Amino acid sequence: MANLPILRIGKHTPKYPIVQGGMGVKISGSRLAGAVAASGGVGTIASVGLACDHPLFDGANYFDINEIAMGEAVKAAREAAPAGVLAVNCMTALTDYDRQVRSACAAGVDIIVSGAGLPMKLPEYVKDFPDVAIVPIVSSVKAADLIVRKWGKQYGRLPDAIVVETPLYAGGHLGATKMENVTDMAFSLEAVVPDLVKYIDGTLKADIPVIAAGGIWDRADIDRALEFGARGVQMGTRFVCTVECDADDRFKQAYIDASPDDVVVIMSPVGIPGRALRNSFVEKYMSGQVESKPCMAACLSHCEYLKSRSTFCIAQALVDAYQGDLETGLFFAGSNVVKCGKLDTVAGIFGELVG
Ligand SMILES: Cc1cc2nc3c(=O)[nH]c(=O)nc-3n(C[C@H](O)[C@H](O)[C@H](O)COP(=O)(O)O)c2cc1C
C-alpha cells in the first residue's frame, strides 16, 4: 500500500485525499458530511432540495427556505467537525444556483463543488469569500479547458481542483449528453485523468490537483486512480450504506438488496442520463408510462417535465427516495451499489481505506 498523497484544495487540506461526493436530494446532508469531515475526508453537503422537509417550507417559499436550510446544514456539519474540511455541492442546473453558492459561502463552507453543467460563473458568485475553494466536476479535458479559459479570461482565476467523474460507473446524473457516451471508454478515468494531468502540467503549467470519481470502492481502486495521476478520489455510493447517511433506512436497504440487474441508466428530465436502481417507478418510466407528482418548485433551469410534462418531476421523485418510498422514489446509485452488503460506519470505511 503506497502512502496517500496530500490533497490541497485552495487553502484547505483534509487529512486524507478522500472526498465524499455530494448526493442529493439530502442523501448527503449535514450528518454524513459532518461524519466524513470528522474522519479526515472532505464531507460534502448536496445543496439540491434542502428545503424539502424543512418545517418552514410551505410549498411556495422553496428558494427562501433553501437558503435557511443551507445555513443550518453547514452549521450542523461544522459542529460535528470543527476542524474538518466541508464542501457544498451546488449543481449548475439549479434555478437558484447563485443563491445556493452564496448562502453556502456565507454559512462558512470551505469548498464549492459544481457539476451538472459547466459552472462558468462560479468565480463571480464566490468573489466575496476569498477562502472558499472552487472545484468544477467534468468528464472530459474539453470541458475542463472551456472552464479554465472562461475563468482565466473573465475572472483571472483557476480551479482549486478538478473532479473527473466517469459516467461508466458513477451514480446520479452522468457527465454524458447521450446514452451511447455512458459506456464509451474515452470517458474512463484511465483515459481522462492522465490527459487532464498532462493538460494541467504541460499546457497550463499550473498546480491543480485532479480528483477521480466513479466506481471507487476500496483501497485498490484508490491506488489505481492515483497511478493514473489523480491526487485524490471522490466516492458516493460507498458512503450511502452508512449509519450516518442522511437517507431513510429503506434507501440504504434498497442498496443492500440491489443485484446487477437492478442497476439501470435512464434519461433524466434534466436531459442527461442518470444511473439509478430499478423499481416499479423506473420500470413504468422505461416502458413509456409517465406518472408524476406535481412540480415541486421549478427548481431546474432546464426541465423537460416543466416544459412538456413528458417526463416526471425529478426533485419530487428524489425526495420520495430520500424518504424511503419504494413505489414513487428515484433511487440514484453508482454501479458499485451491488457491493453494498451491510450497513457500515463512516469511521469504519475510513479505517479500511487508509489502513
Ligand atoms: C444517490 C446519489 C446522488 C447523487 N447526487 C449528486 C448531486 O446532487 N450532485 C452531484 O454533483 N453528484 C451527485 N452524485 C454523484 C456523486 O457525488 C459521486 O460523484 C459519484 O456517485 C461517484 O461515483 P460512485 O458512486 O461510484 O462512488 C450522486 C450520486 C449518488 C449515488
The ligand as an ORCA input file, in Angstrom:
! r2SCAN-3c Opt
* xyz 0 1
  C     -27.642      8.894     -4.571
  C     -26.688      9.768     -5.339
  C     -26.982     11.107     -5.510
  C     -26.071     11.958     -6.178
  N     -26.346     13.291     -6.271
  C     -25.423     14.146     -6.810
  C     -25.649     15.566     -6.768
  O     -26.636     16.059     -6.216
  N     -24.716     16.356     -7.360
  C     -23.572     15.838     -7.952
  O     -22.764     16.598     -8.479
  N     -23.339     14.497     -7.966
  C     -24.224     13.660     -7.382
  N     -23.951     12.307     -7.327
  C     -22.624     11.805     -7.783
  C     -21.661     11.645     -6.586
  O     -21.367     12.858     -5.977
  C     -20.321     10.967     -6.956
  O     -19.525     11.807     -7.760
  C     -20.486      9.670     -7.689
  O     -21.517      8.914     -7.132
  C     -19.171      8.896     -7.635
  O     -19.327      7.603     -8.082
  P     -19.532      6.340     -7.081
  O     -20.922      6.435     -6.609
  O     -19.250      5.183     -7.944
  O     -18.547      6.493     -5.948
  C     -24.859     11.439     -6.698
  C     -24.595     10.065     -6.548
  C     -25.473      9.238     -5.862
  C     -25.135      7.793     -5.680
*
